Structure formats: C-alpha cells, structure tokens
Amino acid sequence: MFLTAVAGARRAGAAGWCFHTDAGFDLVAAGFFDQLDEVELDVIDELAAAAAAP
C-alpha cells in the first residue's frame, strides 16, 4: 500500500508524500527507524525507486 501511494503521488505531480503508519512513536525512547517493523523497513528500502518511477 505504501509503495502504491507514493507512486500515485508521483504520477499526480505531488510536491511531497508523507510516510505514516498506524503505529505511534516515542522518539525519546528510540530513534524513528529503530521503531519501525519489518514491513515498514522493507518499504523504506523501496521508496526511492517507487518515487522515481514514471
């Protein structure tokens, strides 16, 4: 779903796209990337390609 959303934003000419999840984050306890689950980390790895796709 994340990759579909970022690709759609790119095709629509959006100036940006916000990565958001249902999870909450306590950035005092740990860094943002430390709190992502496996699926979210996989998406992060693939976002650049999805955003650059025509």
N, CA, C, O and CB atoms as a CASP TS submission, in Angstrom:
PFRMAT TS
TARGET T0000
AUTHOR 0000-0000-0000
METHOD Language model
MODEL 1
PARENT N/A
ATOM      1  N   MET     1       0.814  -1.188   0.000  1.00  0.00           N
ATOM      2  CA  MET     1       0.000   0.000   0.000  1.00  0.00           C
ATOM      3  C   MET     1       0.868   1.266   0.000  1.00  0.00           C
ATOM      4  O   MET     1       0.566   2.226  -0.708  1.00  0.00           O
ATOM      5  CB  MET     1      -0.932  -0.010   1.201  1.00  0.00           C
ATOM      6  N   PHE     2       1.936   1.264   0.789  1.00  0.00           N
ATOM      7  CA  PHE     2       2.791   2.449   0.844  1.00  0.00           C
ATOM      8  C   PHE     2       3.375   2.770  -0.526  1.00  0.00           C
ATOM      9  O   PHE     2       3.371   3.920  -0.963  1.00  0.00           O
ATOM     10  CB  PHE     2       3.917   2.248   1.861  1.00  0.00           C
ATOM     11  N   LEU     3       3.876   1.742  -1.191  1.00  0.00           N
ATOM     12  CA  LEU     3       4.526   1.963  -2.486  1.00  0.00           C
ATOM     13  C   LEU     3       3.522   2.399  -3.538  1.00  0.00           C
ATOM     14  O   LEU     3       3.853   3.213  -4.400  1.00  0.00           O
ATOM     15  CB  LEU     3       5.244   0.697  -2.948  1.00  0.00           C
ATOM     16  N   THR     4       2.313   1.882  -3.488  1.00  0.00           N
ATOM     17  CA  THR     4       1.255   2.321  -4.398  1.00  0.00           C
ATOM     18  C   THR     4       0.935   3.792  -4.160  1.00  0.00           C
ATOM     19  O   THR     4       0.744   4.550  -5.111  1.00  0.00           O
ATOM     20  CB  THR     4      -0.015   1.460  -4.217  1.00  0.00           C
ATOM     21  N   ALA     5       0.879   4.192  -2.905  1.00  0.00           N
ATOM     22  CA  ALA     5       0.566   5.578  -2.561  1.00  0.00           C
ATOM     23  C   ALA     5       1.653   6.544  -3.033  1.00  0.00           C
ATOM     24  O   ALA     5       1.344   7.597  -3.590  1.00  0.00           O
ATOM     25  CB  ALA     5       0.376   5.710  -1.056  1.00  0.00           C
ATOM     26  N   VAL     6       2.913   6.195  -2.816  1.00  0.00           N
ATOM     27  CA  VAL     6       3.991   7.100  -3.234  1.00  0.00           C
ATOM     28  C   VAL     6       4.081   7.164  -4.759  1.00  0.00           C
ATOM     29  O   VAL     6       4.354   8.226  -5.318  1.00  0.00           O
ATOM     30  CB  VAL     6       5.343   6.644  -2.640  1.00  0.00           C
ATOM     31  N   ALA     7       3.854   6.039  -5.434  1.00  0.00           N
ATOM     32  CA  ALA     7       3.883   6.045  -6.901  1.00  0.00           C
ATOM     33  C   ALA     7       2.722   6.874  -7.450  1.00  0.00           C
ATOM     34  O   ALA     7       2.889   7.606  -8.425  1.00  0.00           O
ATOM     35  CB  ALA     7       3.821   4.597  -7.456  1.00  0.00           C
ATOM     36  N   GLY     8       1.564   6.764  -6.836  1.00  0.00           N
ATOM     37  CA  GLY     8       0.415   7.564  -7.262  1.00  0.00           C
ATOM     38  C   GLY     8       0.642   9.042  -7.031  1.00  0.00           C
ATOM     39  O   GLY     8       0.266   9.867  -7.865  1.00  0.00           O
ATOM     40  N   ALA     9       1.243   9.383  -5.925  1.00  0.00           N
ATOM     41  CA  ALA     9       1.563  10.794  -5.646  1.00  0.00           C
ATOM     42  C   ALA     9       2.530  11.327  -6.694  1.00  0.00           C
ATOM     43  O   ALA     9       2.383  12.454  -7.168  1.00  0.00           O
ATOM     44  CB  ALA     9       2.169  10.954  -4.227  1.00  0.00           C
ATOM     45  N   ARG    10       3.506  10.526  -7.047  1.00  0.00           N
ATOM     46  CA  ARG    10       4.492  10.934  -8.071  1.00  0.00           C
ATOM     47  C   ARG    10       3.808  11.152  -9.417  1.00  0.00           C
ATOM     48  O   ARG    10       4.034  12.168 -10.076  1.00  0.00           O
ATOM     49  CB  ARG    10       5.612   9.866  -8.213  1.00  0.00           C
ATOM     50  N   ARG    11       2.977  10.204  -9.822  1.00  0.00           N
ATOM     51  CA  ARG    11       2.281  10.326 -11.111  1.00  0.00           C
ATOM     52  C   ARG    11       1.344  11.530 -11.132  1.00  0.00           C
ATOM     53  O   ARG    11       1.139  12.137 -12.183  1.00  0.00           O
ATOM     54  CB  ARG    11       1.489   9.050 -11.410  1.00  0.00           C
ATOM     55  N   ALA    12       0.784  11.873  -9.996  1.00  0.00           N
ATOM     56  CA  ALA    12      -0.146  13.006  -9.909  1.00  0.00           C
ATOM     57  C   ALA    12       0.582  14.349  -9.813  1.00  0.00           C
ATOM     58  O   ALA    12      -0.057  15.402  -9.831  1.00  0.00           O
ATOM     59  CB  ALA    12      -1.061  12.835  -8.703  1.00  0.00           C
ATOM     60  N   GLY    13       1.903  14.318  -9.714  1.00  0.00           N
ATOM     61  CA  GLY    13       2.662  15.557  -9.642  1.00  0.00           C
ATOM     62  C   GLY    13       2.715  16.170  -8.245  1.00  0.00           C
ATOM     63  O   GLY    13       2.960  17.368  -8.099  1.00  0.00           O
ATOM     64  N   ALA    14       2.486  15.354  -7.224  1.00  0.00           N
ATOM     65  CA  ALA    14       2.507  15.862  -5.848  1.00  0.00           C
ATOM     66  C   ALA    14       3.885  16.420  -5.497  1.00  0.00           C
ATOM     67  O   ALA    14       4.911  15.914  -5.953  1.00  0.00           O
ATOM     68  CB  ALA    14       2.117  14.747  -4.855  1.00  0.00           C
ATOM     69  N   ALA    15       3.888  17.450  -4.694  1.00  0.00           N
ATOM     70  CA  ALA    15       5.142  18.053  -4.237  1.00  0.00           C
ATOM     71  C   ALA    15       5.791  17.218  -3.144  1.00  0.00           C
ATOM     72  O   ALA    15       6.985  17.362  -2.880  1.00  0.00           O
ATOM     73  CB  ALA    15       4.898  19.472  -3.731  1.00  0.00           C
ATOM     74  N   GLY    16       5.025  16.357  -2.513  1.00  0.00           N
ATOM     75  CA  GLY    16       5.576  15.536  -1.447  1.00  0.00           C
ATOM     76  C   GLY    16       4.635  14.416  -1.096  1.00  0.00           C
ATOM     77  O   GLY    16       3.523  14.329  -1.618  1.00  0.00           O
ATOM     78  N   TRP    17       5.087  13.562  -0.209  1.00  0.00           N
ATOM     79  CA  TRP    17       4.298  12.449   0.265  1.00  0.00           C
ATOM     80  C   TRP    17       4.717  12.165   1.689  1.00  0.00           C
ATOM     81  O   TRP    17       5.905  12.202   2.007  1.00  0.00           O
ATOM     82  CB  TRP    17       4.469  11.200  -0.637  1.00  0.00           C
ATOM     83  N   CYS    18       3.766  11.885   2.541  1.00  0.00           N
ATOM     84  CA  CYS    18       4.034  11.668   3.965  1.00  0.00           C
ATOM     85  C   CYS    18       3.948  10.186   4.301  1.00  0.00           C
ATOM     86  O   CYS    18       2.902   9.565   4.114  1.00  0.00           O
ATOM     87  CB  CYS    18       3.047  12.470   4.835  1.00  0.00           C
ATOM     88  N   PHE    19       5.029   9.625   4.790  1.00  0.00           N
ATOM     89  CA  PHE    19       5.049   8.245   5.261  1.00  0.00           C
ATOM     90  C   PHE    19       4.414   8.224   6.639  1.00  0.00           C
ATOM     91  O   PHE    19       4.929   8.836   7.575  1.00  0.00           O
ATOM     92  CB  PHE    19       6.506   7.664   5.294  1.00  0.00           C
ATOM     93  N   HIS    20       3.308   7.530   6.764  1.00  0.00           N
ATOM     94  CA  HIS    20       2.675   7.428   8.073  1.00  0.00           C
ATOM     95  C   HIS    20       2.124   6.021   8.264  1.00  0.00           C
ATOM     96  O   HIS    20       1.741   5.352   7.304  1.00  0.00           O
ATOM     97  CB  HIS    20       1.551   8.481   8.228  1.00  0.00           C
ATOM     98  N   THR    21       2.093   5.593   9.493  1.00  0.00           N
ATOM     99  CA  THR    21       1.612   4.258   9.824  1.00  0.00           C
ATOM    100  C   THR    21       0.560   4.374  10.919  1.00  0.00           C
ATOM    101  O   THR    21       0.289   5.466  11.418  1.00  0.00           O
ATOM    102  CB  THR    21       2.781   3.332  10.271  1.00  0.00           C
ATOM    103  N   ASP    22      -0.024   3.252  11.283  1.00  0.00           N
ATOM    104  CA  ASP    22      -0.965   3.219  12.397  1.00  0.00           C
ATOM    105  C   ASP    22      -0.240   3.238  13.740  1.00  0.00           C
ATOM    106  O   ASP    22      -0.860   3.437  14.784  1.00  0.00           O
ATOM    107  CB  ASP    22      -1.853   1.982  12.300  1.00  0.00           C
ATOM    108  N   ALA    23       1.053   3.034  13.706  1.00  0.00           N
ATOM    109  CA  ALA    23       1.834   2.963  14.941  1.00  0.00           C
ATOM    110  C   ALA    23       2.120   4.366  15.473  1.00  0.00           C
ATOM    111  O   ALA    23       2.135   5.343  14.725  1.00  0.00           O
ATOM    112  CB  ALA    23       3.155   2.201  14.705  1.00  0.00           C
ATOM    113  N   GLY    24       2.341   4.435  16.755  1.00  0.00           N
ATOM    114  CA  GLY    24       2.795   5.670  17.382  1.00  0.00           C
ATOM    115  C   GLY    24       4.273   5.517  17.699  1.00  0.00           C
ATOM    116  O   GLY    24       4.766   4.401  17.861  1.00  0.00           O
ATOM    117  N   PHE    25       4.963   6.611  17.787  1.00  0.00           N
ATOM    118  CA  PHE    25       6.399   6.548  18.022  1.00  0.00           C
ATOM    119  C   PHE    25       6.773   7.415  19.205  1.00  0.00           C
ATOM    120  O   PHE    25       6.299   8.544  19.333  1.00  0.00           O
ATOM    121  CB  PHE    25       7.176   6.982  16.777  1.00  0.00           C
ATOM    122  N   ASP    26       7.628   6.883  20.073  1.00  0.00           N
ATOM    123  CA  ASP    26       8.185   7.629  21.191  1.00  0.00           C
ATOM    124  C   ASP    26       9.635   7.908  20.837  1.00  0.00           C
ATOM    125  O   ASP    26      10.511   7.072  21.059  1.00  0.00           O
ATOM    126  CB  ASP    26       8.052   6.843  22.558  1.00  0.00           C
ATOM    127  N   LEU    27       9.883   9.090  20.284  1.00  0.00           N
ATOM    128  CA  LEU    27      11.221   9.404  19.803  1.00  0.00           C
ATOM    129  C   LEU    27      12.196   9.720  20.928  1.00  0.00           C
ATOM    130  O   LEU    27      13.389   9.899  20.681  1.00  0.00           O
ATOM    131  CB  LEU    27      11.160  10.561  18.854  1.00  0.00           C
ATOM    132  N   VAL    28      11.705   9.788  22.147  1.00  0.00           N
ATOM    133  CA  VAL    28      12.591   9.937  23.301  1.00  0.00           C
ATOM    134  C   VAL    28      13.204   8.574  23.633  1.00  0.00           C
ATOM    135  O   VAL    28      14.375   8.485  24.001  1.00  0.00           O
ATOM    136  CB  VAL    28      11.817  10.518  24.532  1.00  0.00           C
ATOM    137  N   ALA    29      12.409   7.524  23.500  1.00  0.00           N
ATOM    138  CA  ALA    29      12.851   6.171  23.854  1.00  0.00           C
ATOM    139  C   ALA    29      13.827   5.582  22.838  1.00  0.00           C
ATOM    140  O   ALA    29      14.767   4.879  23.212  1.00  0.00           O
ATOM    141  CB  ALA    29      11.652   5.259  23.986  1.00  0.00           C
ATOM    142  N   ALA    30      13.607   5.866  21.556  1.00  0.00           N
ATOM    143  CA  ALA    30      14.455   5.314  20.497  1.00  0.00           C
ATOM    144  C   ALA    30      14.246   6.118  19.222  1.00  0.00           C
ATOM    145  O   ALA    30      13.265   6.849  19.091  1.00  0.00           O
ATOM    146  CB  ALA    30      14.143   3.807  20.255  1.00  0.00           C
ATOM    147  N   GLY    31      15.163   5.978  18.298  1.00  0.00           N
ATOM    148  CA  GLY    31      15.050   6.681  17.029  1.00  0.00           C
ATOM    149  C   GLY    31      13.903   6.148  16.178  1.00  0.00           C
ATOM    150  O   GLY    31      13.407   5.044  16.401  1.00  0.00           O
ATOM    151  N   PHE    32      13.497   6.941  15.214  1.00  0.00           N
ATOM    152  CA  PHE    32      12.373   6.584  14.339  1.00  0.00           C
ATOM    153  C   PHE    32      12.583   5.234  13.669  1.00  0.00           C
ATOM    154  O   PHE    32      11.717   4.364  13.755  1.00  0.00           O
ATOM    155  CB  PHE    32      12.169   7.656  13.277  1.00  0.00           C
ATOM    156  N   PHE    33      13.720   5.047  13.004  1.00  0.00           N
ATOM    157  CA  PHE    33      13.957   3.813  12.265  1.00  0.00           C
ATOM    158  C   PHE    33      14.068   2.600  13.185  1.00  0.00           C
ATOM    159  O   PHE    33      13.751   1.484  12.773  1.00  0.00           O
ATOM    160  CB  PHE    33      15.216   3.943  11.438  1.00  0.00           C
ATOM    161  N   ASP    34      14.507   2.802  14.408  1.00  0.00           N
ATOM    162  CA  ASP    34      14.592   1.707  15.370  1.00  0.00           C
ATOM    163  C   ASP    34      13.219   1.178  15.763  1.00  0.00           C
ATOM    164  O   ASP    34      13.107   0.049  16.242  1.00  0.00           O
ATOM    165  CB  ASP    34      15.337   2.161  16.607  1.00  0.00           C
ATOM    166  N   GLN    35      12.181   1.973  15.569  1.00  0.00           N
ATOM    167  CA  GLN    35      10.840   1.588  15.989  1.00  0.00           C
ATOM    168  C   GLN    35       9.970   1.037  14.859  1.00  0.00           C
ATOM    169  O   GLN    35       8.835   0.624  15.100  1.00  0.00           O
ATOM    170  CB  GLN    35      10.160   2.764  16.602  1.00  0.00           C
ATOM    171  N   LEU    36      10.486   1.026  13.641  1.00  0.00           N
ATOM    172  CA  LEU    36       9.717   0.501  12.518  1.00  0.00           C
ATOM    173  C   LEU    36       9.722  -1.015  12.531  1.00  0.00           C
ATOM    174  O   LEU    36      10.700  -1.639  12.943  1.00  0.00           O
ATOM    175  CB  LEU    36      10.275   1.020  11.194  1.00  0.00           C
ATOM    176  N   ASP    37       8.614  -1.610  12.074  1.00  0.00           N
ATOM    177  CA  ASP    37       8.572  -3.062  11.978  1.00  0.00           C
ATOM    178  C   ASP    37       9.200  -3.513  10.658  1.00  0.00           C
ATOM    179  O   ASP    37       9.620  -2.688   9.846  1.00  0.00           O
ATOM    180  CB  ASP    37       7.116  -3.575  12.095  1.00  0.00           C
ATOM    181  N   GLU    38       9.257  -4.813  10.455  1.00  0.00           N
ATOM    182  CA  GLU    38       9.919  -5.379   9.272  1.00  0.00           C
ATOM    183  C   GLU    38       9.295  -4.898   7.965  1.00  0.00           C
ATOM    184  O   GLU    38      10.014  -4.576   7.019  1.00  0.00           O
ATOM    185  CB  GLU    38       9.869  -6.895   9.326  1.00  0.00           C
ATOM    186  N   VAL    39       7.980  -4.846   7.904  1.00  0.00           N
ATOM    187  CA  VAL    39       7.288  -4.402   6.689  1.00  0.00           C
ATOM    188  C   VAL    39       7.617  -2.938   6.412  1.00  0.00           C
ATOM    189  O   VAL    39       7.915  -2.578   5.273  1.00  0.00           O
ATOM    190  CB  VAL    39       5.752  -4.596   6.823  1.00  0.00           C
ATOM    191  N   GLU    40       7.567  -2.097   7.433  1.00  0.00           N
ATOM    192  CA  GLU    40       7.857  -0.676   7.258  1.00  0.00           C
ATOM    193  C   GLU    40       9.301  -0.462   6.812  1.00  0.00           C
ATOM    194  O   GLU    40       9.561   0.402   5.976  1.00  0.00           O
ATOM    195  CB  GLU    40       7.588   0.088   8.558  1.00  0.00           C
ATOM    196  N   LEU    41      10.236  -1.227   7.351  1.00  0.00           N
ATOM    197  CA  LEU    41      11.637  -1.120   6.932  1.00  0.00           C
ATOM    198  C   LEU    41      11.814  -1.556   5.475  1.00  0.00           C
ATOM    199  O   LEU    41      12.591  -0.949   4.737  1.00  0.00           O
ATOM    200  CB  LEU    41      12.534  -1.969   7.850  1.00  0.00           C
ATOM    201  N   ASP    42      11.105  -2.595   5.063  1.00  0.00           N
ATOM    202  CA  ASP    42      11.156  -3.015   3.660  1.00  0.00           C
ATOM    203  C   ASP    42      10.652  -1.904   2.749  1.00  0.00           C
ATOM    204  O   ASP    42      11.224  -1.658   1.687  1.00  0.00           O
ATOM    205  CB  ASP    42      10.324  -4.294   3.446  1.00  0.00           C
ATOM    206  N   VAL    43       9.589  -1.238   3.162  1.00  0.00           N
ATOM    207  CA  VAL    43       9.042  -0.139   2.365  1.00  0.00           C
ATOM    208  C   VAL    43      10.054   0.987   2.246  1.00  0.00           C
ATOM    209  O   VAL    43      10.259   1.522   1.156  1.00  0.00           O
ATOM    210  CB  VAL    43       7.737   0.384   2.984  1.00  0.00           C
ATOM    211  N   ILE    44      10.684   1.351   3.345  1.00  0.00           N
ATOM    212  CA  ILE    44      11.699   2.403   3.321  1.00  0.00           C
ATOM    213  C   ILE    44      12.774   2.071   2.295  1.00  0.00           C
ATOM    214  O   ILE    44      13.218   2.946   1.552  1.00  0.00           O
ATOM    215  CB  ILE    44      12.329   2.590   4.717  1.00  0.00           C
ATOM    216  N   ASP    45      13.194   0.807   2.252  1.00  0.00           N
ATOM    217  CA  ASP    45      14.222   0.373   1.301  1.00  0.00           C
ATOM    218  C   ASP    45      13.769   0.541  -0.149  1.00  0.00           C
ATOM    219  O   ASP    45      14.603   0.729  -1.035  1.00  0.00           O
ATOM    220  CB  ASP    45      14.592  -1.085   1.560  1.00  0.00           C
ATOM    221  N   GLU    46      12.468   0.475  -0.403  1.00  0.00           N
ATOM    222  CA  GLU    46      11.953   0.521  -1.770  1.00  0.00           C
ATOM    223  C   GLU    46      11.368   1.877  -2.175  1.00  0.00           C
ATOM    224  O   GLU    46      10.996   2.065  -3.333  1.00  0.00           O
ATOM    225  CB  GLU    46      10.906  -0.531  -1.937  1.00  0.00           C
ATOM    226  N   LEU    47      11.285   2.814  -1.240  1.00  0.00           N
ATOM    227  CA  LEU    47      10.627   4.086  -1.521  1.00  0.00           C
ATOM    228  C   LEU    47      11.298   4.905  -2.620  1.00  0.00           C
ATOM    229  O   LEU    47      10.608   5.487  -3.456  1.00  0.00           O
ATOM    230  CB  LEU    47      10.570   4.897  -0.276  1.00  0.00           C
ATOM    231  N   ALA    48      12.597   4.961  -2.633  1.00  0.00           N
ATOM    232  CA  ALA    48      13.288   5.788  -3.629  1.00  0.00           C
ATOM    233  C   ALA    48      12.938   5.336  -5.045  1.00  0.00           C
ATOM    234  O   ALA    48      12.664   6.166  -5.913  1.00  0.00           O
ATOM    235  CB  ALA    48      14.815   5.728  -3.416  1.00  0.00           C
ATOM    236  N   ALA    49      12.945   4.032  -5.278  1.00  0.00           N
ATOM    237  CA  ALA    49      12.613   3.521  -6.606  1.00  0.00           C
ATOM    238  C   ALA    49      11.162   3.809  -6.961  1.00  0.00           C
ATOM    239  O   ALA    49      10.857   4.161  -8.101  1.00  0.00           O
ATOM    240  CB  ALA    49      12.880   2.020  -6.681  1.00  0.00           C
ATOM    241  N   ALA    50      10.266   3.662  -5.989  1.00  0.00           N
ATOM    242  CA  ALA    50       8.842   3.920  -6.250  1.00  0.00           C
ATOM    243  C   ALA    50       8.595   5.405  -6.537  1.00  0.00           C
ATOM    244  O   ALA    50       7.785   5.752  -7.397  1.00  0.00           O
ATOM    245  CB  ALA    50       7.985   3.464  -5.047  1.00  0.00           C
ATOM    246  N   ALA    51       9.291   6.264  -5.822  1.00  0.00           N
ATOM    247  CA  ALA    51       9.107   7.701  -6.024  1.00  0.00           C
ATOM    248  C   ALA    51       9.688   8.168  -7.344  1.00  0.00           C
ATOM    249  O   ALA    51       9.198   9.138  -7.922  1.00  0.00           O
ATOM    250  CB  ALA    51       9.738   8.475  -4.889  1.00  0.00           C
ATOM    251  N   ALA    52      10.718   7.502  -7.829  1.00  0.00           N
ATOM    252  CA  ALA    52      11.369   7.910  -9.069  1.00  0.00           C
ATOM    253  C   ALA    52      10.733   7.308 -10.309  1.00  0.00           C
ATOM    254  O   ALA    52      11.007   7.748 -11.426  1.00  0.00           O
ATOM    255  CB  ALA    52      12.811   7.538  -9.026  1.00  0.00           C
ATOM    256  N   ALA    53       9.887   6.304 -10.121  1.00  0.00           N
ATOM    257  CA  ALA    53       9.272   5.634 -11.273  1.00  0.00           C
ATOM    258  C   ALA    53       8.363   6.592 -12.038  1.00  0.00           C
ATOM    259  O   ALA    53       7.707   7.441 -11.435  1.00  0.00           O
ATOM    260  CB  ALA    53       8.472   4.399 -10.815  1.00  0.00           C
ATOM    261  N   PRO    54       8.324   6.460 -13.355  1.00  0.00           N
ATOM    262  CA  PRO    54       7.467   7.360 -14.153  1.00  0.00           C
ATOM    263  C   PRO    54       5.986   7.103 -13.929  1.00  0.00           C
ATOM    264  O   PRO    54       5.145   7.776 -14.526  1.00  0.00           O
ATOM    265  CB  PRO    54       7.783   7.209 -15.632  1.00  0.00           C
TER
END
